[in-house]
Amino acid sequence: MIFSILIKNSPCNLELSSCALKYCESLVNQGHSIEQIFFYGDGVEIANNNRLQSPDDFNIYQKWYDFFEEQRLEPLVCSTAAARRGLFGDEEAARNPQHITANIFAPFSIAGLGQLVEACTRSDRLISFG
Amino acid sequence: MSTPKKNLLFIFKSTPYGGMASQEAFDAIVSATIFEQNACALFIDDGVFQLIKGQQPNFRASQAKQLSSLPFYDLEKIYACKRSVQARDIKTQNFCLDAELLSQEQIFDLIHCQDHILSF
């Protein structure tokens, strides 16, 4: 089956975020394919490159990044939701160099909601977290 | 878009100003209609508060005003959970748009015939 995943919870919700990650890993292990992982709402915080990891905290970011790399996935981040939370990609930062700096980098791509809708049309199941 | 149309149900279950969920639900359903999907909206739980007209929020655009634009996006299938509306003593005359009240059973049926559900 073809799945798409919509994540709306902040990665600070470690329990839910690792639950989502485990779900994605299980999908792959069971031979399903993941069409797209779309981060929306507070979920976009996962893409924030401008952060310091406390050694005491569970590094959920790294776990996700490892998963994206292993599976060669290009997760999408909603541009509007990201901008609302002070997160920008290269192109947007280049348009407003005085005001903002980029803090979203590969493997994340900035996307519009249209891409979420498109993912829905190409997937058998959409699973939401958050 | 050449891909087949899907039945998408957007569930609005949050209060209008308790966070960005109501705004983000609105943005998402508008995108779905722009991309010509069969979208419908269901207001349930505290989400029914979004439907009350005459909202005067201080820090954001009125959610009711935004929602009342949905028919202009050709979105006509708008539903509200009867039980949630009654439990909060909201009168349908105070709704900002025409929403059909559904019983629990009708909601089960509605959910059953969807391809995907997005809940906010």
Interface residues (C-beta under 8 A of the other chain):
Chain A: L6 K8 Y40 G41 D42 T80 A81 R84 G112 L113 G114 L116 V117 E118 C120 T121 R122 S123 R125 L126 S128
Chain B: M1 T3 P4 K5 K6 L8 M20 A21 E24 D27 A28 S31 A32 I34 F35 Q37 D115 H116 I117 L118 S119 F120
